[in-house]
Amino acid sequence: MATTKRTTKSPPPQPAAEPAPCKPCNGTGSVAITVRVGRKHRPVGKQDGFCLNCFGTGTDPDS
């Protein structure tokens, strides 16, 4: 009798897990910053700013 070669199947590759969205910017990469003007620094509106937690990527750096 001839010997047969037996191999084991490797498990199928797991799909890559999606990174969690950044909490301060909700995954957008930008946050609203209040604009203040005048001597009393009264708020007049909001301006889009760069998210300093994720540096604009939108993904949580801790995950």
PDB file with SEQRES, HELIX, SHEET and CRYST1 records, atoms N, CA, C and O in Angstrom:
SEQRES   1 A   63  MET ALA THR THR LYS ARG THR THR LYS SER PRO PRO PRO          
SEQRES   2 A   63  GLN PRO ALA ALA GLU PRO ALA PRO CYS LYS PRO CYS ASN          
SEQRES   3 A   63  GLY THR GLY SER VAL ALA ILE THR VAL ARG VAL GLY ARG          
SEQRES   4 A   63  LYS HIS ARG PRO VAL GLY LYS GLN ASP GLY PHE CYS LEU          
SEQRES   5 A   63  ASN CYS PHE GLY THR GLY THR ASP PRO ASP SER                  
SHEET    1 AA1 2 SER A  30  VAL A  37  0                                        
SHEET    2 AA1 2 ARG A  42  PHE A  50 -1                                        
CRYST1    1.000    1.000    1.000  90.00  90.00  90.00 P 1           1          
ATOM      1  N   MET A   1       0.829  -1.180   0.000  1.00  0.00           N  
ATOM      2  CA  MET A   1       0.000   0.000   0.000  1.00  0.00           C  
ATOM      3  C   MET A   1       0.874   1.244   0.000  1.00  0.00           C  
ATOM      4  O   MET A   1       1.928   1.320   0.632  1.00  0.00           O  
ATOM      5  N   ALA A   2       0.378   2.191  -0.735  1.00  0.00           N  
ATOM      6  CA  ALA A   2       1.099   3.459  -0.800  1.00  0.00           C  
ATOM      7  C   ALA A   2       0.629   4.350   0.343  1.00  0.00           C  
ATOM      8  O   ALA A   2      -0.544   4.354   0.715  1.00  0.00           O  
ATOM      9  N   THR A   3       1.563   5.092   0.879  1.00  0.00           N  
ATOM     10  CA  THR A   3       1.182   5.998   1.967  1.00  0.00           C  
ATOM     11  C   THR A   3       0.569   7.257   1.371  1.00  0.00           C  
ATOM     12  O   THR A   3       0.993   7.715   0.310  1.00  0.00           O  
ATOM     13  N   THR A   4      -0.406   7.806   2.036  1.00  0.00           N  
ATOM     14  CA  THR A   4      -1.033   9.032   1.557  1.00  0.00           C  
ATOM     15  C   THR A   4      -0.608  10.189   2.451  1.00  0.00           C  
ATOM     16  O   THR A   4      -0.424  10.040   3.659  1.00  0.00           O  
ATOM     17  N   LYS A   5      -0.461  11.317   1.829  1.00  0.00           N  
ATOM     18  CA  LYS A   5      -0.060  12.511   2.565  1.00  0.00           C  
ATOM     19  C   LYS A   5      -1.315  13.184   3.122  1.00  0.00           C  
ATOM     20  O   LYS A   5      -2.249  13.499   2.385  1.00  0.00           O  
ATOM     21  N   ARG A   6      -1.315  13.391   4.398  1.00  0.00           N  
ATOM     22  CA  ARG A   6      -2.471  14.021   5.024  1.00  0.00           C  
ATOM     23  C   ARG A   6      -2.081  15.421   5.486  1.00  0.00           C  
ATOM     24  O   ARG A   6      -1.081  15.613   6.178  1.00  0.00           O  
ATOM     25  N   THR A   7      -2.893  16.385   5.086  1.00  0.00           N  
ATOM     26  CA  THR A   7      -2.655  17.769   5.514  1.00  0.00           C  
ATOM     27  C   THR A   7      -3.892  18.270   6.231  1.00  0.00           C  
ATOM     28  O   THR A   7      -5.008  17.830   5.956  1.00  0.00           O  
ATOM     29  N   THR A   8      -3.686  19.167   7.124  1.00  0.00           N  
ATOM     30  CA  THR A   8      -4.822  19.746   7.836  1.00  0.00           C  
ATOM     31  C   THR A   8      -5.164  21.079   7.190  1.00  0.00           C  
ATOM     32  O   THR A   8      -4.278  21.819   6.762  1.00  0.00           O  
ATOM     33  N   LYS A   9      -6.438  21.374   7.125  1.00  0.00           N  
ATOM     34  CA  LYS A   9      -6.874  22.635   6.547  1.00  0.00           C  
ATOM     35  C   LYS A   9      -6.665  23.751   7.563  1.00  0.00           C  
ATOM     36  O   LYS A   9      -6.937  23.595   8.754  1.00  0.00           O  
ATOM     37  N   SER A  10      -6.185  24.859   7.068  1.00  0.00           N  
ATOM     38  CA  SER A  10      -6.060  26.013   7.951  1.00  0.00           C  
ATOM     39  C   SER A  10      -7.427  26.690   8.035  1.00  0.00           C  
ATOM     40  O   SER A  10      -8.198  26.644   7.076  1.00  0.00           O  
ATOM     41  N   PRO A  11      -7.733  27.315   9.165  1.00  0.00           N  
ATOM     42  CA  PRO A  11      -9.030  27.963   9.299  1.00  0.00           C  
ATOM     43  C   PRO A  11      -9.137  29.126   8.318  1.00  0.00           C  
ATOM     44  O   PRO A  11      -8.126  29.740   7.977  1.00  0.00           O  
ATOM     45  N   PRO A  12     -10.353  29.438   7.859  1.00  0.00           N  
ATOM     46  CA  PRO A  12     -10.510  30.547   6.921  1.00  0.00           C  
ATOM     47  C   PRO A  12     -10.104  31.868   7.580  1.00  0.00           C  
ATOM     48  O   PRO A  12     -10.288  32.031   8.786  1.00  0.00           O  
ATOM     49  N   PRO A  13      -9.563  32.798   6.820  1.00  0.00           N  
ATOM     50  CA  PRO A  13      -9.123  34.068   7.415  1.00  0.00           C  
ATOM     51  C   PRO A  13     -10.311  34.855   7.963  1.00  0.00           C  
ATOM     52  O   PRO A  13     -11.384  34.901   7.361  1.00  0.00           O  
ATOM     53  N   GLN A  14     -10.089  35.464   9.108  1.00  0.00           N  
ATOM     54  CA  GLN A  14     -11.137  36.257   9.743  1.00  0.00           C  
ATOM     55  C   GLN A  14     -11.193  37.628   9.080  1.00  0.00           C  
ATOM     56  O   GLN A  14     -10.149  38.193   8.757  1.00  0.00           O  
ATOM     57  N   PRO A  15     -12.394  38.177   8.869  1.00  0.00           N  
ATOM     58  CA  PRO A  15     -12.471  39.523   8.306  1.00  0.00           C  
ATOM     59  C   PRO A  15     -11.909  40.542   9.298  1.00  0.00           C  
ATOM     60  O   PRO A  15     -12.056  40.398  10.511  1.00  0.00           O  
ATOM     61  N   ALA A  16     -11.278  41.552   8.764  1.00  0.00           N  
ATOM     62  CA  ALA A  16     -10.668  42.567   9.622  1.00  0.00           C  
ATOM     63  C   ALA A  16     -11.758  43.337  10.363  1.00  0.00           C  
ATOM     64  O   ALA A  16     -12.761  43.742   9.775  1.00  0.00           O  
ATOM     65  N   ALA A  17     -11.547  43.530  11.642  1.00  0.00           N  
ATOM     66  CA  ALA A  17     -12.513  44.266  12.455  1.00  0.00           C  
ATOM     67  C   ALA A  17     -12.395  45.751  12.136  1.00  0.00           C  
ATOM     68  O   ALA A  17     -11.293  46.288  12.024  1.00  0.00           O  
ATOM     69  N   GLU A  18     -13.538  46.405  11.992  1.00  0.00           N  
ATOM     70  CA  GLU A  18     -13.512  47.837  11.704  1.00  0.00           C  
ATOM     71  C   GLU A  18     -13.129  48.586  12.972  1.00  0.00           C  
ATOM     72  O   GLU A  18     -13.601  48.250  14.058  1.00  0.00           O  
ATOM     73  N   PRO A  19     -12.279  49.597  12.843  1.00  0.00           N  
ATOM     74  CA  PRO A  19     -11.883  50.357  14.030  1.00  0.00           C  
ATOM     75  C   PRO A  19     -13.064  51.154  14.577  1.00  0.00           C  
ATOM     76  O   PRO A  19     -13.954  51.567  13.834  1.00  0.00           O  
ATOM     77  N   ALA A  20     -13.050  51.357  15.868  1.00  0.00           N  
ATOM     78  CA  ALA A  20     -14.130  52.096  16.519  1.00  0.00           C  
ATOM     79  C   ALA A  20     -14.029  53.581  16.158  1.00  0.00           C  
ATOM     80  O   ALA A  20     -12.926  54.110  16.021  1.00  0.00           O  
ATOM     81  N   PRO A  21     -15.180  54.259  16.002  1.00  0.00           N  
ATOM     82  CA  PRO A  21     -15.120  55.691  15.700  1.00  0.00           C  
ATOM     83  C   PRO A  21     -14.652  56.489  16.910  1.00  0.00           C  
ATOM     84  O   PRO A  21     -14.861  56.087  18.055  1.00  0.00           O  
ATOM     85  N   CYS A  22     -14.029  57.603  16.644  1.00  0.00           N  
ATOM     86  CA  CYS A  22     -13.534  58.494  17.688  1.00  0.00           C  
ATOM     87  C   CYS A  22     -14.727  59.099  18.432  1.00  0.00           C  
ATOM     88  O   CYS A  22     -15.701  59.515  17.805  1.00  0.00           O  
ATOM     89  N   LYS A  23     -14.656  59.149  19.753  1.00  0.00           N  
ATOM     90  CA  LYS A  23     -15.789  59.652  20.544  1.00  0.00           C  
ATOM     91  C   LYS A  23     -16.005  61.167  20.429  1.00  0.00           C  
ATOM     92  O   LYS A  23     -17.152  61.578  20.252  1.00  0.00           O  
ATOM     93  N   PRO A  24     -14.980  62.019  20.517  1.00  0.00           N  
ATOM     94  CA  PRO A  24     -15.241  63.463  20.441  1.00  0.00           C  
ATOM     95  C   PRO A  24     -15.802  63.924  19.098  1.00  0.00           C  
ATOM     96  O   PRO A  24     -16.649  64.816  19.059  1.00  0.00           O  
ATOM     97  N   CYS A  25     -15.340  63.329  17.994  1.00  0.00           N  
ATOM     98  CA  CYS A  25     -15.796  63.801  16.686  1.00  0.00           C  
ATOM     99  C   CYS A  25     -16.796  62.851  16.028  1.00  0.00           C  
ATOM    100  O   CYS A  25     -17.263  63.136  14.925  1.00  0.00           O  
ATOM    101  N   ASN A  26     -17.136  61.742  16.664  1.00  0.00           N  
ATOM    102  CA  ASN A  26     -18.068  60.743  16.133  1.00  0.00           C  
ATOM    103  C   ASN A  26     -17.636  60.197  14.779  1.00  0.00           C  
ATOM    104  O   ASN A  26     -18.482  59.840  13.958  1.00  0.00           O  
ATOM    105  N   GLY A  27     -16.340  60.128  14.537  1.00  0.00           N  
ATOM    106  CA  GLY A  27     -15.816  59.548  13.314  1.00  0.00           C  
ATOM    107  C   GLY A  27     -15.724  60.505  12.140  1.00  0.00           C  
ATOM    108  O   GLY A  27     -15.388  60.072  11.038  1.00  0.00           O  
ATOM    109  N   THR A  28     -16.008  61.783  12.326  1.00  0.00           N  
ATOM    110  CA  THR A  28     -15.945  62.733  11.210  1.00  0.00           C  
ATOM    111  C   THR A  28     -14.566  63.332  11.030  1.00  0.00           C  
ATOM    112  O   THR A  28     -14.210  63.703   9.911  1.00  0.00           O  
ATOM    113  N   GLY A  29     -13.777  63.440  12.081  1.00  0.00           N  
ATOM    114  CA  GLY A  29     -12.448  64.020  11.992  1.00  0.00           C  
ATOM    115  C   GLY A  29     -12.421  65.504  12.291  1.00  0.00           C  
ATOM    116  O   GLY A  29     -11.346  66.097  12.374  1.00  0.00           O  
ATOM    117  N   SER A  30     -13.595  66.118  12.456  1.00  0.00           N  
ATOM    118  CA  SER A  30     -13.624  67.544  12.792  1.00  0.00           C  
ATOM    119  C   SER A  30     -14.625  67.767  13.920  1.00  0.00           C  
ATOM    120  O   SER A  30     -15.605  67.033  14.048  1.00  0.00           O  
ATOM    121  N   VAL A  31     -14.368  68.780  14.730  1.00  0.00           N  
ATOM    122  CA  VAL A  31     -15.236  69.116  15.850  1.00  0.00           C  
ATOM    123  C   VAL A  31     -15.620  70.585  15.750  1.00  0.00           C  
ATOM    124  O   VAL A  31     -14.899  71.383  15.152  1.00  0.00           O  
ATOM    125  N   ALA A  32     -16.756  70.938  16.338  1.00  0.00           N  
ATOM    126  CA  ALA A  32     -17.207  72.325  16.334  1.00  0.00           C  
ATOM    127  C   ALA A  32     -16.526  73.079  17.472  1.00  0.00           C  
ATOM    128  O   ALA A  32     -16.516  72.629  18.618  1.00  0.00           O  
ATOM    129  N   ILE A  33     -15.960  74.230  17.134  1.00  0.00           N  
ATOM    130  CA  ILE A  33     -15.275  75.065  18.114  1.00  0.00           C  
ATOM    131  C   ILE A  33     -16.016  76.388  18.182  1.00  0.00           C  
ATOM    132  O   ILE A  33     -16.303  76.991  17.147  1.00  0.00           O  
ATOM    133  N   THR A  34     -16.328  76.846  19.385  1.00  0.00           N  
ATOM    134  CA  THR A  34     -17.026  78.112  19.560  1.00  0.00           C  
ATOM    135  C   THR A  34     -16.086  79.269  19.251  1.00  0.00           C  
ATOM    136  O   THR A  34     -14.952  79.309  19.728  1.00  0.00           O  
ATOM    137  N   VAL A  35     -16.576  80.214  18.442  1.00  0.00           N  
ATOM    138  CA  VAL A  35     -15.796  81.405  18.102  1.00  0.00           C  
ATOM    139  C   VAL A  35     -16.238  82.524  19.026  1.00  0.00           C  
ATOM    140  O   VAL A  35     -17.430  82.812  19.129  1.00  0.00           O  
ATOM    141  N   ARG A  36     -15.273  83.166  19.709  1.00  0.00           N  
ATOM    142  CA  ARG A  36     -15.570  84.246  20.648  1.00  0.00           C  
ATOM    143  C   ARG A  36     -14.946  85.537  20.137  1.00  0.00           C  
ATOM    144  O   ARG A  36     -13.806  85.553  19.673  1.00  0.00           O  
ATOM    145  N   VAL A  37     -15.716  86.622  20.232  1.00  0.00           N  
ATOM    146  CA  VAL A  37     -15.212  87.919  19.768  1.00  0.00           C  
ATOM    147  C   VAL A  37     -15.530  88.990  20.797  1.00  0.00           C  
ATOM    148  O   VAL A  37     -16.369  88.797  21.677  1.00  0.00           O  
ATOM    149  N   GLY A  38     -14.861  90.098  20.676  1.00  0.00           N  
ATOM    150  CA  GLY A  38     -15.142  91.251  21.518  1.00  0.00           C  
ATOM    151  C   GLY A  38     -14.361  91.250  22.813  1.00  0.00           C  
ATOM    152  O   GLY A  38     -13.644  90.307  23.149  1.00  0.00           O  
ATOM    153  N   ARG A  39     -14.534  92.351  23.523  1.00  0.00           N  
ATOM    154  CA  ARG A  39     -13.807  92.520  24.774  1.00  0.00           C  
ATOM    155  C   ARG A  39     -14.275  91.542  25.842  1.00  0.00           C  
ATOM    156  O   ARG A  39     -13.482  91.090  26.668  1.00  0.00           O  
ATOM    157  N   LYS A  40     -15.568  91.215  25.822  1.00  0.00           N  
ATOM    158  CA  LYS A  40     -16.113  90.288  26.826  1.00  0.00           C  
ATOM    159  C   LYS A  40     -16.100  88.837  26.335  1.00  0.00           C  
ATOM    160  O   LYS A  40     -16.592  87.943  27.024  1.00  0.00           O  
ATOM    161  N   HIS A  41     -15.547  88.610  25.165  1.00  0.00           N  
ATOM    162  CA  HIS A  41     -15.444  87.277  24.577  1.00  0.00           C  
ATOM    163  C   HIS A  41     -16.791  86.575  24.511  1.00  0.00           C  
ATOM    164  O   HIS A  41     -16.957  85.459  25.003  1.00  0.00           O  
ATOM    165  N   ARG A  42     -17.748  87.257  23.889  1.00  0.00           N  
ATOM    166  CA  ARG A  42     -19.065  86.645  23.739  1.00  0.00           C  
ATOM    167  C   ARG A  42     -19.042  85.674  22.555  1.00  0.00           C  
ATOM    168  O   ARG A  42     -18.408  85.960  21.539  1.00  0.00           O  
ATOM    169  N   PRO A  43     -19.719  84.537  22.673  1.00  0.00           N  
ATOM    170  CA  PRO A  43     -19.747  83.567  21.573  1.00  0.00           C  
ATOM    171  C   PRO A  43     -20.643  84.066  20.442  1.00  0.00           C  
ATOM    172  O   PRO A  43     -21.761  84.516  20.691  1.00  0.00           O  
ATOM    173  N   VAL A  44     -20.161  83.989  19.200  1.00  0.00           N  
ATOM    174  CA  VAL A  44     -20.942  84.446  18.053  1.00  0.00           C  
ATOM    175  C   VAL A  44     -21.268  83.316  17.092  1.00  0.00           C  
ATOM    176  O   VAL A  44     -22.135  83.489  16.235  1.00  0.00           O  
ATOM    177  N   GLY A  45     -20.625  82.189  17.193  1.00  0.00           N  
ATOM    178  CA  GLY A  45     -20.904  81.091  16.275  1.00  0.00           C  
ATOM    179  C   GLY A  45     -19.972  79.924  16.506  1.00  0.00           C  
ATOM    180  O   GLY A  45     -19.230  79.872  17.486  1.00  0.00           O  
ATOM    181  N   LYS A  46     -20.031  78.997  15.581  1.00  0.00           N  
ATOM    182  CA  LYS A  46     -19.186  77.808  15.670  1.00  0.00           C  
ATOM    183  C   LYS A  46     -18.390  77.666  14.379  1.00  0.00           C  
ATOM    184  O   LYS A  46     -18.821  78.101  13.311  1.00  0.00           O  
ATOM    185  N   GLN A  47     -17.235  77.055  14.502  1.00  0.00           N  
ATOM    186  CA  GLN A  47     -16.326  76.859  13.382  1.00  0.00           C  
ATOM    187  C   GLN A  47     -15.818  75.429  13.442  1.00  0.00           C  
ATOM    188  O   GLN A  47     -15.563  74.907  14.527  1.00  0.00           O  
ATOM    189  N   ASP A  48     -15.668  74.789  12.287  1.00  0.00           N  
ATOM    190  CA  ASP A  48     -15.127  73.428  12.266  1.00  0.00           C  
ATOM    191  C   ASP A  48     -13.643  73.464  12.576  1.00  0.00           C  
ATOM    192  O   ASP A  48     -12.891  74.282  12.047  1.00  0.00           O  
ATOM    193  N   GLY A  49     -13.248  72.556  13.446  1.00  0.00           N  
ATOM    194  CA  GLY A  49     -11.842  72.458  13.825  1.00  0.00           C  
ATOM    195  C   GLY A  49     -11.353  71.030  13.699  1.00  0.00           C  
ATOM    196  O   GLY A  49     -12.151  70.098  13.597  1.00  0.00           O  
ATOM    197  N   PHE A  50     -10.065  70.864  13.707  1.00  0.00           N  
ATOM    198  CA  PHE A  50      -9.382  69.589  13.587  1.00  0.00           C  
ATOM    199  C   PHE A  50      -9.509  68.819  14.895  1.00  0.00           C  
ATOM    200  O   PHE A  50      -9.230  69.379  15.955  1.00  0.00           O  
ATOM    201  N   CYS A  51      -9.919  67.557  14.855  1.00  0.00           N  
ATOM    202  CA  CYS A  51     -10.036  66.735  16.063  1.00  0.00           C  
ATOM    203  C   CYS A  51      -8.634  66.371  16.546  1.00  0.00           C  
ATOM    204  O   CYS A  51      -7.866  65.731  15.828  1.00  0.00           O  
ATOM    205  N   LEU A  52      -8.313  66.784  17.762  1.00  0.00           N  
ATOM    206  CA  LEU A  52      -6.984  66.527  18.308  1.00  0.00           C  
ATOM    207  C   LEU A  52      -6.852  65.143  18.928  1.00  0.00           C  
ATOM    208  O   LEU A  52      -5.743  64.709  19.239  1.00  0.00           O  
ATOM    209  N   ASN A  53      -7.973  64.445  19.113  1.00  0.00           N  
ATOM    210  CA  ASN A  53      -7.908  63.097  19.668  1.00  0.00           C  
ATOM    211  C   ASN A  53      -7.460  62.094  18.605  1.00  0.00           C  
ATOM    212  O   ASN A  53      -6.598  61.257  18.872  1.00  0.00           O  
ATOM    213  N   CYS A  54      -8.037  62.170  17.400  1.00  0.00           N  
ATOM    214  CA  CYS A  54      -7.721  61.202  16.351  1.00  0.00           C  
ATOM    215  C   CYS A  54      -6.923  61.819  15.211  1.00  0.00           C  
ATOM    216  O   CYS A  54      -6.597  61.120  14.252  1.00  0.00           O  
ATOM    217  N   PHE A  55      -6.600  63.095  15.284  1.00  0.00           N  
ATOM    218  CA  PHE A  55      -5.846  63.810  14.252  1.00  0.00           C  
ATOM    219  C   PHE A  55      -6.512  63.734  12.889  1.00  0.00           C  
ATOM    220  O   PHE A  55      -5.835  63.630  11.866  1.00  0.00           O  
ATOM    221  N   GLY A  56      -7.847  63.787  12.874  1.00  0.00           N  
ATOM    222  CA  GLY A  56      -8.597  63.839  11.620  1.00  0.00           C  
ATOM    223  C   GLY A  56      -8.859  62.513  10.941  1.00  0.00           C  
ATOM    224  O   GLY A  56      -9.459  62.495   9.867  1.00  0.00           O  
ATOM    225  N   THR A  57      -8.435  61.401  11.522  1.00  0.00           N  
ATOM    226  CA  THR A  57      -8.669  60.106  10.883  1.00  0.00           C  
ATOM    227  C   THR A  57     -10.075  59.577  11.144  1.00  0.00           C  
ATOM    228  O   THR A  57     -10.616  58.826  10.333  1.00  0.00           O  
ATOM    229  N   GLY A  58     -10.668  59.964  12.271  1.00  0.00           N  
ATOM    230  CA  GLY A  58     -12.012  59.495  12.605  1.00  0.00           C  
ATOM    231  C   GLY A  58     -12.038  58.173  13.346  1.00  0.00           C  
ATOM    232  O   GLY A  58     -13.113  57.705  13.721  1.00  0.00           O  
ATOM    233  N   THR A  59     -10.896  57.561  13.566  1.00  0.00           N  
ATOM    234  CA  THR A  59     -10.855  56.296  14.295  1.00  0.00           C  
ATOM    235  C   THR A  59     -10.286  56.515  15.689  1.00  0.00           C  
ATOM    236  O   THR A  59      -9.463  57.403  15.909  1.00  0.00           O  
ATOM    237  N   ASP A  60     -10.737  55.695  16.617  1.00  0.00           N  
ATOM    238  CA  ASP A  60     -10.307  55.800  18.006  1.00  0.00           C  
ATOM    239  C   ASP A  60      -8.866  55.305  18.129  1.00  0.00           C  
ATOM    240  O   ASP A  60      -8.594  54.152  17.794  1.00  0.00           O  
ATOM    241  N   PRO A  61      -7.937  56.138  18.599  1.00  0.00           N  
ATOM    242  CA  PRO A  61      -6.540  55.702  18.692  1.00  0.00           C  
ATOM    243  C   PRO A  61      -6.307  54.673  19.785  1.00  0.00           C  
ATOM    244  O   PRO A  61      -5.269  54.012  19.774  1.00  0.00           O  
ATOM    245  N   ASP A  62      -7.231  54.508  20.732  1.00  0.00           N  
ATOM    246  CA  ASP A  62      -7.040  53.572  21.834  1.00  0.00           C  
ATOM    247  C   ASP A  62      -7.547  52.176  21.509  1.00  0.00           C  
ATOM    248  O   ASP A  62      -7.342  51.251  22.295  1.00  0.00           O  
ATOM    249  N   SER A  63      -8.205  52.005  20.367  1.00  0.00           N  
ATOM    250  CA  SER A  63      -8.736  50.669  20.067  1.00  0.00           C  
ATOM    251  C   SER A  63      -7.844  49.890  19.135  1.00  0.00           C  
ATOM    252  O   SER A  63      -8.156  48.751  18.791  1.00  0.00           O  
TER     253      SER A  63                                                      
END                                                                             
